[in-house]
Amino acid sequence: MPDEVTIEWEARLARAAVAGDQSAFAQLIDHHDERLRGLAFRLLADVDAMDEALQEAYMKAYRALSGFNQDASFGTWLYRIVYTTCIDRLRSQSRHSTAACAGDEIAPPVLADPADQFESDADLAAALQALSPEQRTAVLLIDRDGFSYAEAAEVLGVPLGTVASRVHTARDSLRRCLATLLESSC
């Protein structure tokens, strides 16, 4: 969770960015980039797709700066843009691949996460990848990124209860999946 100094620093930079300061916008992106890369990678499971989605999301954010509500957290606003961009890409991929792979149950590859060291264990990475994108995002926002449930609800654009349900379901699925993997490796 960010401290008061970080919150004020971000608010000051957000005001400058909205006023047209490109350097302030770049500093804000740089401040959030590592965690946003982790989120995008966990959703898209592909380094190139992650890079493309982040580039698209950052451009969307820059173009939408004039509409940013300065009473809100810039980080939450930016997470929402990245999340929406990634989900849109997943939906587009799903529409294109459904016809080609009808009936196939192929799990996405589990790749090393270039953004962070949150999951150094391949079993945890595989268990996270098995979650739906919505569940995966909710649990990562809460458990990895330290967002409150209210902040996560804002990022995801869903009610607070939906976030709680997604996190609960995701944690339960992760426990079951990891327990199964542990039992099979013993």
N, C-alpha and C positions, 0 to 999 in steps of 0.2 A: 504494500500500500504506500502511495507516495506521501512524503511528509509535507508540512505546510510550506516550507521553502520551495520545494519542487512544484507544488500546486501554484504558488504565486509566480514562479519563474515561467511555468507553462502558460498561465493566464496572460502574463505580460507579452510573451512571444506570440501568443494567439492574437492578441489585440494588434500587435505590429504586423503580423501576417495578413490579417483582414484589411489593414490599412495599406497593404501593397508591398510590404517588406519581404522580398523573396528570400533573403538570408534567414529571417526569422522562421519562415515556413520550412526551409531546409533544415534548420536546427531542430524543429519539432519532429520532422520526419526521421531525422537521424536518431533522436531520443527514443522513438518508438519502434524503429525499424527491426531491431533484433527480435523482439517479441512478436511483431506482426509477421515476420518471416516464419517463425515457429508455427503460428496459427495457420498461415497460408500453406505451409508445407504439410502440416498435419491434415488439412482438408483436401489438398490436391494430390499429395503423395508423389510429386514430381518437381524436381528443381527448376526445370525450364518453365513449367506451368506456374510455379510459385513466382518466379521472376516476372513473367508476363502479367500475372494478376496484380502483383504489387505495383508494377509500373502503371498499369491501367487505373488502379485504385488511387495512387498518388496524384495522377493527372486529374481524376474526378474530384479529388479533395481540393486541389489547387483551383480548379474551375468553380467549385462550389463555395469557396471561402467567403464570398459576400453573404451567403445564406447561413453561415455558421452562427449559432446562438452563443454569444460570448458568456452567457451565464452558465453554460454547460461545460463539461470537461472536453478539451480538445482531443485528448487521448481516446475517450469513449466514442466521440464522433468519428475519429479516424478508424478505430476498430470496426465500427459499424460499416463504414465504406468498404474496408478490406473484406470483412465477412460477407457482405452482400455481393461483392465482386466475385469472390470464390464460389459462393453458392450458385450464382448465375452461371459460372463456368461449369460447375458440376452438373447442373441441370441441362446445359447445352450438350455436354459430353454424353450424358445419359440418353438424351433424345437421339443422338447420332449413333451411339453404340448399341442401343436396344435392338434395332433392326438387324444389325450385323451379328449380335451375340445372343439372339433369342434362345433362352433355355440354358445358356452356359452360366455356370456359377464359378467364376474366376475371381479369386481374391486379389486385390491390388497388391503390387509388390511393396514390401517393407524396406524402405531405404534409410540410410543414415541421415539424421536430421542435421542439415548444415547450419541451422539457425541457433541451436542451443544444445546444452548437454542435459536437458531435463530427463530424457529417457535414454540412458546409456544401455539399458537392458533390452535386448531384442524382443523378449517376451512381452514386455510392457508396450513396446512400440507396436507389436502385432495386435495386442489386445485393444489398444487405442484405435488402430486402423479398422478394426472390426465393428466399431461403433458407427452409428449413423453420423453424418456430418453435423447435424444439429446437437446431438448428444456430445460428440467429441468437442465441439466448440464450447459448449456450456461448461463441461468439466475442466477444460483447459483454462478458460477465463477465470473460473473460481479457484481451482486448485493450483494452477501453475502461475497465473498472472496476478492473483490476489484481488481480483475484482469482487466487489460486494454483489449480492444477488440482484440488487436494484440496478447497479451499473451494468451487469451482464444482461439484464432484461432490456436495458436501453440499447446496448450494442446489438442484441439479437432481434430487437423489435417485437418482443413478445411479453405477455404479462409475467409478473414476478412468480406466480404459481407454476407457470410453464417452465421457467428456468429451474425452479426447485425440483420439479418432476423429472426434467431431463438430467439434472445432476444426479438425483437419486437413482434413476434407472441406469445411467452410465456407470456410476460407482458399483452398483450391484452387478452389472454385466462384467465390469473389469475384475471384480472379486471372483466371480464364477469362472471366467476365462483363465485368469492367472492360477486359480486353484486347480483347474483341469490340466493346465500346462505343467504345473509343479508335480501333480500326481503321475503324469505320464513320463516325466523325466527321472523319477525316483527309482 
